[in-house]
């Protein structure tokens, strides 16, 4: 390289050594940063992804910047190597070496093709070349970091939300919530479509979901835009709460059904026991023999009817010792009715005697007697009348008392007439 004159005063040896040390440190830092950018996960993802939209445009520009960045770094490396070789020629550099070093370190020794728009080539000093590389590195790194941040945050969260969506959908199907039949089912279907589309857009165009921080110039200053994700997450949470409410109602209904089945089971057992008991009772009734009642039904109807007895009327001829007796019906306990004849009258009279004890003279009342309404003389006459029949014939079998014959008929009564005539007269009046 020819010496055309240094741009300013010629640097001494100490200044050259200090400049070479500074440029060497910058070279090492730039090399480290470029290698880190080359190995960045976001850059590798960008290189292998099928990009669309804003990300595709910015990645095309970033790839060109990274290529230019490496070109600048190679030129910077060559210029720095040349300066170091000149300084290493001799321990004490001559003036010609110092002039040449001053031109390399302070002049514009680096020419880059396409360094600026509209120019075929542009010359840079080492300091300007470092600034240019810093600009290219910052823009490229900002794009790579933004894409990597979106890819690191949103796809994983979308996958988690999609897994929750699948569980919620299965739970919804289990309780009968389906698209077209329930609003929650329609919401689940819409959320599924939105999450699928969101994940595709995030993978292909991550910078569309990047929100840059205002006032920040640092590479990667910002955060992923989760507006769509948060909205769908809230919608899924609302659907899940609604399905949980439906599930709670269903579980409560199942518990009630179980309790109802238990009640019905107990009712069935009780009904079976009742039917068994009924069968046993019917079997016992069928095995019991009811005694047959003999005689015509009229015999049962005649029982319980009052028995009319012939009792002398007060003040009549019989009471005064003569004349006819008046028929007055009297009721005696247990009478068989007028249709029974003397046999029933005799049985009734015997029952009265049995209840009242043996007859006593004088016509007085019998102790414990059950006779109602009638004087003692009337009772005695009823008994005598029941034991006798017209013509002195004996009473039929089964009638109480002792039969009396002609002797009783010949005995005179109080009225002076024979007893038989008076008895026939009384029987006639009673029957009339």
Secondary structure, DSSP 4 states (H G I P E B T S, - for coil): ------SSSPP-HHHHHHHHHHHHHHHHHHHHHHHHHHT-HHHHHHHHS---HHHHHHHHHHHHHHHHHHHHHHHHHHHHHHHHHHHTS-SS--HHHHHHHHHHHHS--EEEET-STT-SEEEE-HHHHHHHHHHHHHHHHHHHHHHHHHHHHHHHHHHHHHHHHHHHHHHHHHTT--TTT-HHHHHHHHHHHHHHHHHHHHHH-GGGGEEEPTT--STT-EEE--HHHHHHHHHHHHHHHHHHHHHHHHHHHHHHHHHHHHHHHHHHHHHHHHHHHHHHHHHHHHHPPPPPPPS-HHHHHHTTPPPP---PPTTSTTTTTSSPPPP-----TT---GGGTHHHHHHHHHHHHHHH-S--TTSPPPTT----SS-HHHHHHHHHHHH--GGGPPPPTT--S----HHHHHSB-TTSSBHHHHHHHHHHHHH-
